[in-house]
Each structure stands twice: as structure tokens, then as C-alpha cells.
Amino acid sequence: MAIAIEELIKDLRGKTSNLTMERTYRVKVLKREFKIILHPDPEDGGFWVECPELPGCSSQGDSVEEALDMIKDAIRGHLEVEKELKKEKGQNRKAA
């Protein structure tokens, strides 16, 4: 048994560090491509993800796939709010 565990430890050496490192992805939302950064959450488990191009736009998920899906939703919402704010700003200029 000790031999099998030792071989397993040797096999895993170097691979576990990949689980604790951030990773960069690119996602497409509304015909635009965004760079996102996925961060493991060692305290709570799962992952949190951010879109540096859209300050404050972040999300989280229990798995990589869930975190990527969630950030796409967050980006979509961020873009919709930006669009509404620009629309309101344009209407305010016309009223003035």
C-alpha cells in the first residue's frame, strides 16, 4: 500500500499547483469577445471569475463551466446597463 501511495504522490507532483493558479479565457457575448480571468477559491471551493475590460463585472460558480456561464450572464447584464445609461444620457441632453 505504501508503494502505491508513493507512486500516486509522484504522479500528482506539479499537477496540483495548476488547480490553485488563475487561468485566462476568452468568451463571446453579444458578438463581442472578452478576456476573463478565472480564479480558484481555495477557502470556499469553486471559482470566481472577472472581466477586466468591464470594471466590477465578476461572478462565481462551483465548477469552471458554471463560472464561465455565470460570467457570460454578468457581462450581458453589464452591457445592457451601459446601453440604458447611454440612452438616458442622450435623452437628458435633448431635454436640456
VOFIPA-710391 format. One record per residue (C-alpha): z, x, y negated; chain; residue in one letter. Coordinates in Angstrom, 3 decimals, decimal comma, padded with zeros to 6 digits. Example, Ala and Ser with C-alpha at 12.3 -4.5 7.8 and 13.67 -1.06 7.14 Angstrom:
<lobas>
(loba (007,800 012,300 004,500) "A" "A") (loba (007,140 013,670 001,060) "A" "S") 
</lobas>
This chain:
<lobas>
(loba (000,000 000,000 000,000) "A" "M") (loba (000,845 002,772 -002,469) "A" "A") (loba (-002,562 004,342 -001,920) "A" "I") (loba (-004,375 001,080 -002,719) "A" "A") (loba (-002,399 000,603 -005,951) "A" "I") (loba (-003,039 004,196 -006,995) "A" "E") (loba (-006,794 003,725 -006,446) "A" "E") (loba (-006,675 000,481 -008,421) "A" "L") (loba (-004,913 002,199 -011,320) "A" "I") (loba (-007,513 004,990 -011,322) "A" "K") (loba (-010,307 002,411 -011,305) "A" "D") (loba (-008,796 000,460 -014,219) "A" "L") (loba (-008,018 003,518 -016,349) "A" "R") (loba (-010,088 003,311 -019,517) "A" "G") (loba (-011,245 -000,244 -018,839) "A" "K") (loba (-008,110 -001,966 -020,112) "A" "T") (loba (-008,480 -000,406 -023,561) "A" "S") (loba (-011,649 -002,485 -024,018) "A" "N") (loba (-009,508 -005,619 -023,808) "A" "L") (loba (-007,497 -004,601 -026,857) "A" "T") (loba (-010,358 -003,500 -029,103) "A" "M") (loba (-012,181 -005,676 -031,599) "A" "E") (loba (-015,822 -006,479 -030,908) "A" "R") (loba (-018,662 -007,392 -033,226) "A" "T") (loba (-021,080 -010,224 -032,504) "A" "Y") (loba (-023,888 -011,984 -034,337) "A" "R") (loba (-024,069 -015,783 -034,341) "A" "V") (loba (-026,693 -018,169 -035,683) "A" "K") (loba (-025,578 -021,166 -037,715) "A" "V") (loba (-027,939 -023,424 -039,645) "A" "L") (loba (-030,860 -020,989 -039,282) "A" "K") (loba (-028,776 -018,109 -040,691) "A" "R") (loba (-027,329 -015,175 -038,802) "A" "E") (loba (-023,767 -013,991 -039,405) "A" "F") (loba (-021,847 -010,938 -038,268) "A" "K") (loba (-018,479 -011,852 -036,819) "A" "I") (loba (-015,591 -009,766 -035,567) "A" "I") (loba (-013,603 -010,828 -032,501) "A" "L") (loba (-010,015 -009,587 -032,275) "A" "H") (loba (-007,822 -009,885 -029,179) "A" "P") (loba (-004,439 -011,463 -029,894) "A" "D") (loba (-002,003 -009,463 -027,736) "A" "P") (loba (001,045 -011,429 -028,900) "A" "E") (loba (-000,141 -014,989 -028,259) "A" "D") (loba (-003,092 -014,290 -025,959) "A" "G") (loba (-006,634 -015,381 -026,611) "A" "G") (loba (-008,673 -014,206 -029,556) "A" "F") (loba (-009,056 -014,685 -033,283) "A" "W") (loba (-012,403 -014,264 -034,977) "A" "V") (loba (-013,539 -013,780 -038,568) "A" "E") (loba (-016,780 -013,847 -040,541) "A" "C") (loba (-016,509 -011,074 -043,174) "A" "P") (loba (-019,518 -012,448 -045,072) "A" "E") (loba (-017,572 -015,662 -045,767) "A" "L") (loba (-014,091 -014,660 -047,014) "A" "P") (loba (-011,348 -016,757 -045,464) "A" "G") (loba (-013,612 -018,050 -042,695) "A" "C") (loba (-011,811 -017,467 -039,404) "A" "S") (loba (-010,840 -019,254 -036,218) "A" "S") (loba (-009,376 -018,643 -032,785) "A" "Q") (loba (-009,793 -019,519 -029,130) "A" "G") (loba (-008,238 -018,987 -025,726) "A" "D") (loba (-011,391 -017,267 -024,426) "A" "S") (loba (-014,193 -015,247 -026,001) "A" "V") (loba (-016,576 -018,169 -025,520) "A" "E") (loba (-014,185 -020,643 -027,122) "A" "E") (loba (-013,516 -018,321 -030,072) "A" "A") (loba (-017,268 -017,884 -030,641) "A" "L") (loba (-017,823 -021,650 -030,524) "A" "D") (loba (-014,926 -022,221 -032,909) "A" "M") (loba (-016,173 -019,679 -035,476) "A" "I") (loba (-019,593 -021,350 -035,461) "A" "K") (loba (-017,866 -024,626 -036,380) "A" "D") (loba (-015,827 -022,853 -039,060) "A" "A") (loba (-018,963 -021,250 -040,544) "A" "I") (loba (-020,766 -024,596 -040,545) "A" "R") (loba (-017,832 -026,200 -042,372) "A" "G") (loba (-017,631 -023,319 -044,851) "A" "H") (loba (-021,328 -023,652 -045,665) "A" "L") (loba (-021,034 -027,424 -046,123) "A" "E") (loba (-018,149 -026,981 -048,573) "A" "V") (loba (-020,118 -024,324 -050,500) "A" "E") (loba (-023,078 -026,704 -050,710) "A" "K") (loba (-020,889 -029,542 -052,034) "A" "E") (loba (-019,252 -027,275 -054,612) "A" "L") (loba (-022,658 -026,114 -055,886) "A" "K") (loba (-023,809 -029,730 -056,062) "A" "K") (loba (-020,699 -030,762 -058,040) "A" "E") (loba (-021,070 -027,765 -060,353) "A" "K") (loba (-024,686 -028,747 -061,052) "A" "G") (loba (-023,655 -032,333 -061,812) "A" "Q") (loba (-020,931 -031,146 -064,195) "A" "N") (loba (-023,451 -029,037 -066,123) "A" "R") (loba (-025,780 -032,025 -066,524) "A" "K") (loba (-022,910 -034,217 -067,780) "A" "A") (loba (-021,834 -031,681 -070,407) "A" "A") 
</lobas>
